[in-house]
Each structure stands twice: as C-alpha cells, then as structure tokens.
Amino acid sequence: MQHADKPTARLEHDQAINRDILELLADHTELFKQFSDNPDFKRWLTETVFDATNRPARLPASNCSPGVNVSPS
C-alpha cells in the first residue's frame, strides 16, 4: 500500500479496519457496538487510524541532527 494513490489507500485501509474490528468483537463488545452503531465514533476512529498509518516515513536516527532524541518515550 506504500505506493498506492490516496483513494486506493483509503479503500484498503477501511477494509482492514472493518476486518480488525470484527476480530476484536469477542473481547471488546463495547468497542464493536460503538463502531457499528455510532457513525461519529466510527468516522473518528477510521480517520485517526488512517492518519496515524499514512504519515510520511520518518528519517532514520542517523539522519537526525546531533542532539535530537528519537527514542520513544
């Protein structure tokens, strides 16, 4: 999906998130209920995950300026 255009990336993303939500159903029924019944929640979750997974790649630590901490908090 790295080289896909945005509409194709969106379609693949939406299919993947729907599949993942179904897998979570057994252990997280409230999440599934909100995702299924609350269009605002579904839109928020879908946009949040899409934005988080489609950010431009970060530079490797070796390309950062000296003194910049790239370690996760």
Beta strands, then each sheet from edge to edge (+ up, - down):
end
